[in-house]
Amino acid sequence: MQAAQYGIYGAFSALRVFAICDRNITLAIIVLMLNLVPVGTNIYDFSRETDLFYVDPVLGAICTFNLDVSGTVNFQ
């Protein structure tokens, strides 16, 4: 959801630059690309995320996530 919000903000910012800078499409595309960098990094982080489920003797069942760890490592 957060990635979609960044995309909307980026598109709106690019449209503002396009309108304010006398329809300069090059500058609008640069602004759009720079605003889409967080979208790309969030999608990459979400793709590398692995869910981890375990039972703690004191706290009970716990669900969390780890980044950059394969699923086989978590479930051994």
C-alpha positions as CSV (number, residue, x, y, z in Angstrom):
1,M,0.0,0.0,0.0
2,Q,2.8,2.4,0.9
3,A,4.5,1.8,-2.5
4,A,1.3,2.8,-4.3
5,Q,1.2,6.0,-2.3
6,Y,4.7,6.9,-3.3
7,G,3.8,6.2,-6.9
8,I,0.8,8.6,-6.7
9,Y,2.9,11.3,-5.1
10,G,5.5,10.9,-7.8
11,A,3.0,11.1,-10.6
12,F,1.4,14.2,-9.1
13,S,4.8,15.9,-8.5
14,A,5.7,15.1,-12.2
15,L,2.5,16.7,-13.4
16,R,3.1,19.8,-11.3
17,V,6.6,20.2,-12.7
18,F,5.2,19.6,-16.2
19,A,2.7,22.4,-15.7
20,I,4.9,24.9,-13.9
21,C,8.0,24.5,-16.1
22,D,6.3,25.3,-19.4
23,R,5.5,21.7,-20.4
24,N,9.1,20.5,-20.1
25,I,8.7,16.8,-20.5
26,T,12.3,16.0,-19.8
27,L,12.2,17.6,-16.4
28,A,8.9,16.0,-15.6
29,I,10.3,12.5,-16.4
30,I,13.4,13.2,-14.3
31,V,11.1,14.1,-11.3
32,L,9.0,11.1,-11.9
33,M,11.9,8.7,-12.0
34,L,13.5,10.2,-8.9
35,N,10.2,9.9,-7.0
36,L,9.8,6.3,-8.1
37,V,13.1,5.2,-6.5
38,P,11.4,4.5,-3.1
39,V,8.8,2.4,-4.9
40,G,11.5,0.2,-6.5
41,T,13.4,-0.2,-3.2
42,N,10.2,-1.1,-1.3
43,I,9.2,-3.7,-3.9
44,Y,12.7,-5.2,-3.7
45,D,12.6,-5.4,0.1
46,F,9.1,-7.0,0.0
47,S,10.4,-9.6,-2.4
48,R,13.4,-10.5,-0.1
49,E,11.2,-10.8,3.0
50,T,10.7,-14.2,4.6
51,D,8.0,-14.9,7.2
52,L,9.1,-16.7,10.4
53,F,6.7,-18.6,12.7
54,Y,8.0,-20.1,15.9
55,V,6.7,-21.0,19.4
56,D,8.4,-19.4,22.4
57,P,7.9,-21.2,25.7
58,V,7.2,-18.0,27.5
59,L,5.5,-15.7,24.9
60,G,3.7,-18.4,22.9
61,A,3.3,-18.4,19.1
62,I,5.2,-15.6,17.4
63,C,5.0,-14.4,13.8
64,T,7.7,-12.1,12.4
65,F,9.7,-11.6,9.3
66,N,13.3,-11.6,8.3
67,L,15.1,-9.9,5.4
68,D,17.7,-11.6,3.3
69,V,17.3,-15.0,4.9
70,S,16.1,-18.0,2.9
71,G,13.0,-20.0,4.0
72,T,15.0,-23.2,4.4
73,V,17.2,-21.5,7.1
74,N,14.2,-20.4,9.1
75,F,12.4,-23.8,9.1
76,Q,15.3,-26.1,10.0
